[in-house]
Amino acid sequence: MKFIDYVKLHLKAGDGGGGLVSFRREKYVPRGGPDGGDGGRGGHVTFRAGAELATLLDLKYKSSYIAERGENGMKKKMHGRNGKDLIIRVPVGTVITETGTGVTIADLDADGKEAIVAKGGRGGLGNSHFATPVRQAPRFAQPGLPGEEKDVTVELKLLADVGLIGLPNAGKSTLISVISSARPKIADYPFTTLEPVLGVVKYGDYRSFVVADIPGLIEGAHRGVGLGFQFLRHVERTKILLHLVDVSITAVGGPVGNLTKVNRELALYSPALVKKPQAVAATKTDSADPEALSALREHCEKKGLDFFVLSAVRKTGIDELLQYLAGKVGLKGA
């Protein structure tokens, strides 16, 4: 399945049905008076979050959604049927904003949560509402009101407790494959991970937390260079960011400079991201450059960043890291 996490849609709620102009026509009832019914309400356009969905793929191939209009009023003061609401199902973690203004309309962050994004038009009143002692035979009724029409942007922001970030080939996919049952693609070339991967980490007998492997960032990611900009939104909901920094002898660039690059991209995308709690883990330490490892450790001590030394291949440092992360995401007893 292709991962789709950003779509733009045009929504049109149903128009309200018109009120009816009608008069009673019954045997032995002369001048029966007005009996026109009211029009029905137009259907709303509603978004509903479902835990069974993982992508916005279903919305990618249909850019316009129109709800049913309300029925017109009928004789004998009968109310027209309301238009059927149009329910659009989306994954948990979906945010709907108004295209152009960027104003948030709904944040569907729980299973079953729903929001009316475009309201159906009100039905018009039939002529029976306008009869008075002076005007006993009104020959007019209200038309139905038009339904709301909106252009919206629908974004999926993954709900994860921990966000793994770092340059390409920093070891994020390897780590998440070791600590969870997720099986991302792992290879020795940049951008192995082409979409976010969620892994559930079991901690203790009955507790767990969710880790997201975010595709590698590169310099200029906030401008759309590489893959980073496309997926940076997915780190916005995490409780803590874990930087993975390659300190192996084959790593390109110094570890301190690489760490600084990633934080710069986060700040340029959203200043709020760099204010999140952060920790740093040195990776690929089974083939570490001692000077690079020492320089990274000293930098983290100066910046007050919690620092860990990992080898996913040898599985060293993993237990200590998981205990730390469990405590940071609020698991009691961690």
C-alpha positions in Angstrom: 0.0 0.0 0.0 1.4 3.4 -0.9 1.6 5.8 2.1 -0.4 9.0 1.5 -0.4 11.6 4.2 -1.5 14.8 2.5 -4.4 15.6 0.3 -6.5 18.7 -0.7 -10.2 18.3 -1.1 -13.2 20.4 -2.2 -16.3 19.9 0.0 -19.9 20.8 -0.7 -22.6 20.2 1.9 -26.1 19.6 0.7 -28.4 22.4 0.0 -31.6 22.7 2.0 -34.9 21.7 0.4 -37.4 24.4 -0.5 -40.6 25.1 1.4 -43.8 24.3 -0.5 -46.6 26.6 -1.5 -49.8 24.4 -1.1 -53.4 24.7 0.0 -55.7 22.1 1.4 -58.1 20.6 -1.2 -60.6 18.4 0.6 -64.2 17.6 0.1 -66.5 19.7 2.3 -63.6 21.9 3.4 -63.8 25.1 1.5 -61.0 27.5 1.7 -58.9 24.9 3.6 -55.9 27.2 4.1 -52.2 26.8 3.5 -50.6 23.4 4.2 -47.2 23.6 2.5 -44.5 21.7 4.5 -40.9 22.6 5.2 -37.9 21.6 3.2 -35.4 19.1 4.7 -31.9 20.0 5.8 -29.0 19.4 3.4 -26.5 16.7 4.4 -23.4 17.5 6.4 -19.9 16.6 5.3 -18.5 14.8 8.3 -15.0 13.4 8.9 -14.7 10.3 11.2 -11.4 8.8 12.5 -11.0 5.0 12.3 -8.2 3.0 13.9 -8.4 0.5 11.1 -7.0 3.0 8.6 -3.3 3.9 8.2 -3.2 6.2 5.1 -5.2 8.8 3.2 -4.9 6.7 0.1 -8.7 6.4 -0.4 -8.9 10.2 -0.6 -6.1 10.6 -3.2 -8.2 9.7 -6.2 -11.3 11.8 -5.5 -10.8 15.5 -4.9 -14.5 16.6 -4.6 -17.1 15.4 -2.2 -20.8 16.6 -2.4 -23.4 15.7 0.2 -27.1 15.0 -0.6 -29.5 17.9 -0.7 -32.6 18.0 1.4 -36.0 17.2 -0.1 -38.6 19.9 -0.7 -41.6 20.3 1.6 -44.8 18.4 0.8 -48.5 18.8 1.1 -50.4 18.4 4.4 -47.5 20.2 6.2 -45.2 17.2 5.6 -41.5 17.9 6.2 -39.1 17.0 3.4 -36.5 14.3 4.2 -33.1 15.6 5.4 -30.2 15.0 3.0 -28.0 12.0 4.0 -24.8 13.1 5.7 -21.6 12.3 3.8 -19.2 10.6 6.2 -15.5 10.5 5.1 -13.4 8.0 7.1 -9.8 8.9 7.8 -7.0 7.5 10.0 -6.6 8.5 13.7 -4.2 11.5 13.8 -5.8 13.4 10.9 -5.8 17.2 11.0 -8.2 19.1 8.7 -7.3 22.8 8.0 -8.9 25.4 5.8 -6.8 25.7 2.6 -5.5 29.2 2.2 -5.9 30.4 5.8 -4.4 27.4 7.5 -7.0 27.6 10.3 -7.5 24.2 11.9 -11.1 22.9 11.6 -10.7 19.6 13.3 -8.0 17.4 14.9 -9.2 13.8 14.9 -6.8 12.3 17.4 -8.9 9.4 18.8 -10.7 6.4 17.3 -14.3 7.2 16.5 -13.9 11.0 16.9 -15.7 12.9 14.3 -16.3 16.5 13.2 -18.8 18.2 10.9 -16.5 20.1 8.5 -19.2 21.5 6.1 -22.7 22.1 7.4 -25.8 21.3 5.3 -28.1 24.2 4.4 -31.3 24.7 6.4 -34.5 23.8 4.7 -37.0 26.5 3.8 -40.3 27.1 5.6 -43.5 26.2 3.8 -46.3 28.7 3.3 -48.3 27.3 6.3 -45.9 29.3 8.5 -46.8 32.6 7.0 -50.6 32.6 7.4 -52.0 35.4 9.6 -55.5 36.8 10.3 -54.8 39.4 7.7 -52.9 37.2 5.2 -54.8 34.0 5.2 -53.6 32.6 1.9 -49.8 33.3 1.5 -48.6 32.3 -1.9 -44.9 32.2 -1.0 -42.5 30.0 0.9 -38.8 30.1 1.8 -36.2 28.5 -0.5 -33.6 26.2 1.1 -30.3 27.7 2.1 -27.2 26.6 0.3 -24.8 24.1 2.1 -21.4 25.2 3.1 -18.6 24.9 0.4 -15.0 24.6 1.5 -11.5 23.8 0.2 -9.7 21.9 2.9 -6.3 20.4 3.4 -6.2 16.9 5.1 -3.0 15.9 6.8 -2.1 12.7 8.6 0.2 13.2 11.6 1.2 9.9 13.1 0.5 9.4 16.8 3.7 8.2 18.2 5.4 8.7 21.6 9.0 8.7 20.4 10.3 10.1 17.1 13.5 8.7 15.7 15.3 11.3 13.6 18.7 11.7 12.0 20.5 11.8 8.7 20.0 9.0 6.1 21.7 5.8 7.1 22.0 6.8 10.8 20.6 3.5 11.9 16.9 4.4 12.6 15.5 1.4 10.6 17.9 -1.0 12.2 17.0 0.2 15.7 13.3 0.1 15.3 13.6 -3.5 13.9 15.5 -4.5 17.0 13.2 -2.9 19.6 9.8 -3.7 18.0 8.2 -6.1 15.5 8.3 -3.5 12.7 10.3 -4.6 9.7 11.4 -1.6 7.7 13.6 -1.9 4.7 17.3 -1.8 5.6 20.2 -1.2 3.2 23.4 0.8 2.8 22.2 3.7 0.7 20.3 6.9 1.6 16.6 7.1 1.8 16.1 3.4 2.5 12.9 4.4 4.4 10.6 6.1 2.0 7.6 6.4 4.4 7.2 6.7 8.2 7.3 3.4 10.0 5.5 2.8 13.4 6.8 0.2 15.8 5.1 -0.8 19.1 7.7 -1.4 21.8 6.7 -3.7 24.6 7.9 -2.6 28.0 7.2 -4.9 30.9 4.3 -7.4 30.9 1.4 -5.1 30.0 2.8 -1.8 28.9 4.0 -0.4 25.6 4.8 2.7 23.7 5.0 3.7 20.0 8.1 4.7 18.2 8.1 6.3 14.7 11.0 5.9 12.3 10.9 9.2 10.3 12.6 9.2 6.9 16.1 10.7 6.8 16.5 14.4 6.9 19.1 16.3 4.8 20.2 19.9 4.6 17.4 21.9 3.0 14.7 19.5 4.1 12.4 22.3 5.3 12.4 23.6 1.7 11.4 20.2 0.3 14.8 18.9 -0.5 15.1 15.2 -0.2 12.3 13.4 1.7 12.4 15.3 5.1 9.9 18.1 4.5 7.2 15.6 3.4 7.4 13.8 6.8 8.5 16.4 9.3 4.9 16.9 10.3 5.0 13.4 11.8 7.4 14.4 14.6 5.1 17.2 15.8 3.0 14.9 18.1 5.8 12.9 19.6 6.6 13.4 23.3 10.4 13.1 22.8 12.8 13.1 19.9 15.7 10.7 19.8 18.5 11.8 17.5 20.5 8.9 16.0 24.0 9.9 15.0 26.4 7.6 13.1 29.8 7.6 14.7 31.3 4.8 12.6 34.6 5.2 10.8 32.7 5.2 7.5 30.3 8.1 8.5 30.4 11.2 6.3 30.8 14.4 8.2 31.5 14.9 11.9 28.8 13.7 14.3 28.5 17.1 16.0 28.0 18.9 12.7 25.5 16.2 11.6 23.5 16.6 14.8 23.5 20.4 14.4 22.2 20.1 10.8 19.2 18.0 11.8 18.3 20.4 14.6 18.6 23.4 12.2 16.2 21.7 9.8 13.7 21.1 12.6 13.9 24.8 13.7 13.4 26.1 10.2 10.4 23.9 9.7 8.8 24.7 13.1 10.6 26.4 16.1 8.3 24.4 18.4 10.0 21.2 17.3 13.4 22.1 18.8 11.8 22.8 22.1 10.6 19.3 22.5 12.6 17.0 24.9 15.5 15.5 23.1 18.1 12.8 23.6 21.0 11.6 21.5 22.2 8.1 20.7 25.5 7.3 19.1 24.9 4.4 16.6 27.1 1.9 14.8 29.5 1.9 17.7 30.7 -1.6 16.9 32.8 0.1 14.2 33.2 3.5 16.0 35.7 6.2 15.4 36.8 6.9 19.0 37.5 10.6 18.4 34.0 11.1 16.8 32.3 9.3 19.7 34.2 11.3 22.3 33.4 14.6 20.5 29.7 13.8 20.3 29.7 12.8 24.0 31.3 16.1 25.1 29.0 18.1 22.9 25.9 16.5 24.5 27.3 17.1 28.0 27.7 20.8 27.2 24.2 21.1 25.8 22.6 19.1 28.6 21.4 16.3 26.3 21.0 12.8 27.6 23.4 10.6 25.7 23.4 6.9 24.9 25.9 4.6 23.1 24.2 1.9 21.0 25.1 -1.0 18.8 21.9 -2.4 17.3 24.0 -5.3 15.7 25.4 -6.4 19.1 22.2 -5.2 20.9 24.3 -3.3 23.5 22.8 -0.2 25.2 19.3 -1.1 24.1 17.8 -2.0 27.5 19.1 1.2 29.1 17.7 3.3 26.3 14.3 1.7 26.4 14.0 2.2 30.2 14.9 5.9 29.7 12.3 6.3 26.9 9.6 4.5 28.8 10.1 7.0 31.7 10.0 10.0 29.3 6.6 8.9 27.8 5.0 8.5 31.2 5.0 4.7 31.8 4.8 4.2 35.5 7.6 2.3 37.2 10.0 3.0 34.3 
